[in-house]
Amino acid sequence: MFIFNIILLFSWVTAQSNTYDLDFTSVVKNLQDELHRLKIQVENLEESHKTCVSSLKSFGLVPRKRLLLPENDQSNHVAFSAHISSGFTAASLGKGHEVVYDVSDTNIGNGYDNVTGTFRAPSAGVYAFTWTICADNHGEIIIELVINGRRRGVSHVDSEITNDLDCSTAFVIEKVNVGDFVFIRSTSAGEGLLMSDGRARWAFSGWKLF
């Protein structure tokens, strides 16, 4: 009886082993079939891609590769913005005097001096400069942008005729060398009141483009 039980146990173990072998073999075969199917899909996609590229070339459209831009070097960034804190008279500015924008709002690169009103370029490049001037009632003045002693832009406000407020904004782009001086200067004595308050401000800004 004992020997018979041993034989039955051996037969059961053998049957289970065969079942596991069959299951494992089935799994392997399924994986192989799936890999073969995926390989066919990849080949079809590659063929479709070649066909699309060929069609684009026939129309003169060639797909371009993406260009990765270099990391931005912030050490070369330059930008400033300043304004005048309060209104003043044209007589107090006078003719041929540099305008001092006493409140420095932004000064990346430390090129602007709010004591003298002068921007000194910390690095060479192409810069954009803009400035705004405003005249109060009966006010008039002509202002110019000066780079190393040369006039590079001019603007004019005049409210004396209409007894109203008037503002003017100008914009220039200039190539600037290291150490070049840029400032705003009056070209006429002007008249009346000049406005720089909560309604509108005299402002001077610049930034390096490249």
SEKOL-857544 format. One record per atom (N, C-alpha, C, O, CB): residue in one letter; x, y, z. Coordinates in steps of 0.1 Angstrom, whole numbers, plus 5000, padded with zeros to 4 digits. Atoms other than C-alpha are relative to their C-alpha. Glycine has a CB too. Layout:
<recs>
AXYZ...
</recs>
This chain:
<recs>
M500849885000M500050005000M500950135000M500650224993M499150005012F499149885000F502850245008F500750034987F500850144983F501149985011I499449995013I504550174975I499050064990I499450144982I500649874995F501149955009F501250234957F499850155002F499650234992F498749935002N500149864997N500950574974N501150084994N500950194989N499850035015I498849935005I504450674964I499950014985I500250124979I501349925004I500249995015I503650584928I499050104996I499250184986I499649864995L501049905003L500550794929L500550155001L500250234993L498749985009L499549874997L502351094944L501050044989L501050154984L500850005013F499049975010F505151064918F499350044987F499750134979F500949884997S500849975012S502551054890S499450145000S499350214990S498949904998W500649864998W500851374904W501050114998W500750214991W499350015014V499049905002V504051564906V500550014986V500750124981V501249965009T499650005014T505051464871T499050074991T499350154983T500249864995A501149945007A501651574858A500050155002A499950234992A498649955004Q499949864997Q501951914876Q501250074993Q501150184987Q500150035015S498849955007S505451964862S499850024985S500250124979S501249915002N500349995014N504251894827N499150124997N499250194987N499449874995T500949895001T501452144832T500750135000T500550224992T498950005011Y499249884999Y503852414843Y500950024988Y501050144983Y500950005013D499249995012D506152344814D499250054988D499650134980D500649864996L500849965011L503252374790L499650155001L499550224991L498749925000D500449864998D502152704806D501250104997D500950204990D499650035015F498949915003F505652854804F500350004985F500650114980F501349945008T499850005015T506052744768T499050084993T499350154983T500049854995S501149925006S502752904760S500350155001S500150234992S498749975006V499749864997V503853234776V501150054991V501050164985V500450025015V498849975009V507153234757V499550024986V499950114979V501149905001K500550005014K505353164724K499250134998K499350204988K499249884997N500849885001N502853454731N500950124999N500650214991N499150015011L499149885000L505753694738L500750014987L500950124981L501049995011Q499350005013Q507553594706Q499050054989Q499550124981Q500549864997D501049955010D504353644686D499850155001D499750224991D498749935002E500249864998E503853984702E501250094995E501050194988E499850035015L498849935005L507454094694L500050004985L500450104979L501349935006H500050005014H507053984659H499050104994H499250164984H499749864995R501049915005R503854184655R500550155002R500350234993R498749985009L499549874998L505554494670L501150044990L501250154985L500550025014K498949985010K508554454647K499450044986K499950134980K500849884998I500749975013I506154454617I499450145000I499550214990I498949904997Q500649864999Q504454774630Q501150114999Q500950214992Q499350025014V498949905001V507854954634V500450014986V500750124981V501149955009E499650005014E508854854599E499050084991E499450154982E500249864994N501049935007N505554984586N500050155002N499950234993N498649955003L499949864996L505955314605L501250074993L501250184988L500150025015E498849945007E509455364591E499850024985E500250124980E501249905002E500349995014E508255304556E499050124997E499250194988E499349874995S500949895002S505455554561S500750135002S500450234995S498849995011H499249884998H507955814574H500850034988H500850154984H500949985012K499249975012K510155774544K499150054988K499550144981K500649874995T500949965011T507055814521T499650155003T499550234993T498849915000C500449864997C506056134540C501150104997C500950214991C499650015015V498949915002V509556284538V500250024985V500450134980V501349945006S499949995014S509656204501S499050094994S499250174984S499949864993S501049915005S506356374495S500250155003S500050234995S498649965007L499749864997L507456684514L501150064991L501050174987L500450015015K498949965008K510656704494K499550044986K499950134979K501149904999S500649985013S508556684462S499350144999S499250204988S499149894996F500749875000F506656994473F501050115005F500650235007F498850005010G499149904995G509857174484G500050025014G500650125019G499850134993L500149994986L509157124520L500949895007L500549775006L498549995005V499150104994V512056964539V499950025015V500150135020V501450024995P500149984986P511556894576P501350045006P502449995002P499549875006R498849954994R514057084597R500249945014R499349915021R500050155001K499650054987K515956964627K499850115010K500150235007K501449945001R500149904989R515257144660R501450055004R502349965006R499249955012L498849954995L518057374670L499950035015L499050105019L500450134992L499949984985L518957374707L500750135002L501950144999L500649885007L499349884997L519757724718L500949995012L500649915021L498950115003P499150014989P522657774741P499450065013P498550145012P501450074997E500549954987E521957844778E500350155000E501350204997E500649935012N499949854999N521358214784N500950045011N500850005022N498650065003D499049954991D524258384800D499550135006D499650235000D501450014993Q500649884994Q522658624824Q501150105005Q500750215007Q499249965012S499049914996S526058774833S500250114989S500850224992S501349935001N499949905011N525758964799N498850084999N498650164989N500449934987H501349925001H522259104805H500250145005H500850175015H498949925008V500049864997V521859474806V498650064998V498150054987V501150084992A501349935001A518659674813A499950105011A500250075022A498849905000F500349904990F517659984831F498750084997F498350094986F501250105002S501249915002S514660204837S499950095012S500150055024S498749915000A500049904990A514360524857A498950104997A498550124986A501450065002H501049905002H511860804862H500350125010H501150115019H498649955002I499849884992I511761154877I498950005011I497749985007I499950144992S500950024989S510061154911S498950115001S497850085007S500750005013S501049904999S508161484908S500150104989S501150114982S500150075014G500049905010G507161764885G501050125002G501550135014G498650064998F499049894998F509462064879F499750114989F498950084980F501449954999T500249905010T509662384859T501149994989T502249944991T500050145006A499050005011A511362414825A501250095003A502350074999A499450054987A498949904996A513362714839A501049935009A502249965008A499450125007S499150074991S514862484866S500949914992S502049884997S499349935011L499150095008L516262254839L500950084991L502150054990L499149914991G499249915008G517462524815G500349934987G499849824983G501350035007K499650055013K519062474781K501349935000K502349975007K500150124990G498750075001G521762214773G500349935013G501549895015G501050094997H499750074988H521462044807H499549864999H498549824993H499350075012E500450145000E521361674813E498949985010E498850035021E501249915005V501150034992V518161534827V500349895010V500849785005V498749964991V499750104989V518561344860V498749925003V497849985009V500750065012Y501150094996Y516061054864Y500449945014Y501149845014Y499649894989D499550034986D516461024902D499549875006D500149835015D499650115009V500550134995V514460704908V500349894990V499849894979V498450015002S499650115008S516060394895S499149885003S499249835014S501549965002D500950114998D513460124890D500649874997D500449775004D498850024991T499350125004T515559864873T501450044995T501650144988T499349924988N498649975004N519359854869N500849884999N501849865007N500750105010I499350135002I520559514857I501350034992I501350094981I499149904992G498749975006G524259544849G500650125006G501850155004G499950014986N499549894992N524559854871N500650114990N501650174993N501149965010G499549905009G525060084841G499450145001G500050244997G499749954986Y500749874998Y522660364851Y500450065013Y500450005024Y498549994999D499749924988D523660634876D498950105002D498750204994D501450084998N501149914998N520660804891N500450135007N499550215010N499049935009V499649874995V522761084905V500350104989V500150214989V501349985009T499649925012T524061204871T499049994989T498950084980T501449964995G501050025011G521261064849G500749934988G500049924977G499450134996T499350065011T523860894827T500149855001T500249795011T501550055000F499850155001F523960534815F501349984993F501650034982F498849934991R498750035006R527360394808R500049854997R499849775006R501250035010A500150145004A527360074788A501049915006A502249935004A500149994984P499050094994P528959784807P500549904990P501549834993P499349935012S499550095011S529259574775S499550054987S498650124986S499549865003A500349955013A529259634738A498849924994A498549804998A501249984991G501250075006G526159544717G499150104994G499350224993G499349915010V501049925005V523059664701V498950035011V498449935017V499349944987Y500949974989Y520859854725Y498750074995Y498750144985Y500750095010A501349925003A517259994725A499950105012A500150075023A498849904999F500249894990F516560324743F498750074997F498350094986F501250105000T501349935001T513260494750T499950105011T500450075022T498849905000W500249904989W512260804769W498650074998W498250084986W501150105000T501349935001T509060984777T500150135008T500750145018T498949915007I500149874994I508561354785I498650055000I497850024991I501050104993C501349954998C505461534797C500050155004C500850195012C499249925010A500249864997A504361894798A498750035007A497749975002A500250094987D501249964993D501862034822D499450124993D499950164982D500250035016N500649885006N499662344815N501050104997N501950145005N499050065010H499149905005H501462594794H501549965000H502450045002H499950135008G498750055000G504562374793G500549964986G499749924977G500149885009E499450035013E506962324763E501549975002E502250045010E499850114990I498550024999I510462174759I500349904989I499549824984I500449945014I499450095009I512661984734I501149935007I502049985013I500550084987I499150084993I514661694746I500749914989I500149874979I499349915011E499250095010E517461484728E500749895008E501049905019E501050084992L499250114995L519061154734L501550014995L501650034983L499449864996V498649985003V522861184734V500949875003V500849825014V500650125007I499050114998I525460904729I501450054996I501650084985I499649874991N498649955002N529061004733N500050144993N500850164984N500849904992G500049875005G528261364726G499250024987G499150144982G501450054998R500849995013R526161294694R498549985002R498149895010R500649904990R501550024999R522461344691R499649884992R499949874980R499350134995R500550125007R520761014683R498549995000R497949904994R500649885007G501450005000G517161104689G499550135006G500250195014G499449885008V500549874995V514861404697V498549985002V497849914994V500450114991S501449994998S511361464711S499650135005S500450215010S499549885009H500549874997H509161764717H498649995006H497849915001H500050094988V501349994995V506161844739V499650155001V500550235003V499949935015D500449864999D504062154739D498550005003D497649964996D500250074986S501449994996S500862224758S499650145003S498550175007S499849925013E500249864997E501062604760E498850054992E498150154996E501250084999I501149955009I498662654731I498749965004I497750035004I500349964985T501350064996T495962424742T499650015015T498549975019T499949864995N500250004985N496362484779N499649865005N498649855013N498950115003D500350134996D496362114784D501349925003D502449985004D499249934988L498950084998L498661824791L500549934987L499749904978L499749895011D499450065012D501061674765D501249915004D502049955012D500450114990C498950094998C503361374765C500649954987C499849944977C499649885009S499350065013S505861234739S500949895004S501749915014S500750124993T499150114998T507660904737T500849984988T500349984977T499349875005A499150035011A510660834715A500749875002A500949825013A501050124997F499350134999F512560514707F501149994989F500950034978F498949884998V498950025009V515960444691V500749875002V500649825014V501050125000I499150114998I518160144685I501450034995I501550084984I499449874992E498749955003E521860204685E501149895004E500949825013E500450135006K498850084997K525160004684K500850085010K501250195007K500849964988V499349934989V527060094716V501249925004V501249795004V499050025012N498850064996N530560024727N500250005015N499450075022N501250064994V499850004985V531859944762V500450135005V501350204999V501149895004G499749874994G531960254783G499450124993G499650234998G501550024999D500749885007D529860474759D499050065010D498449995018D499349954987F500949934991F527860734777F498750044993F498750084981F500650135006V501349975006V524160774770V499150085010V499050045022V499249874996F500849924991F521961044785F498950084992F499050094980F500850095009I501049925006I518961274779I500350155004I500750185015I498649965006R499649864998R519561654775R499050094994R498450064983R501450024994S500949905005S517461964770S500750074989S501950114990S499550105011T499449925011T518062144737T499450155000T499950234992T499749944987S500549864999S515962454746S499750035014S499649945023S498650014991A500249964986A515262654777A498649955004A498449935016A500150155001G501450054996G511562544776G499250115007G499750225010G500149885008E500949904993E508662714792E499049925009E498749805007E499250084990G501150054991G506062654820G500449885008G501549865012G498949964991L499950124991L505562334840L500249874992L499649854982L498849995009L499850145006L506761984832L499649905010L499949905022L501649984997M500850104992M504761694846M500849875002M501249814992M498649984995S499650144998S506061384863S499449965014S500049985024S501650005001D500750044988D503561244888D499249884998D499549804988D499250125006G500850115001G500860994892G499249994987G498749894983G499049995011R500750005013R499261104859R500849954989R500449884980R499550144997A499050045011A502361064837A501350045005A501550135013A499650074986R498749984995R506061054843R501050024988R500949974977R500449885008W498850005008W509361144827W500749875003W501049845014W500950135003A499350134998A511060814821A501149984990A501050034979A498949885000F498950035009F514260684806F500349855002F500649815013F501250095003S499750154999S514860314798S500949964989S501050024978S498749925000G499250065011G517260104778G500349855004G500349825015G501350084999W499650144997W518259744774W500849954988W500649994977W498749915002K499150065011K520759534754K499249894993K498749804999K501349945007L500750095008L519159344726L500949874997L500549764999L499650064986F499150115003F522259134716F501450064999F502449984997F499649924988
</recs>
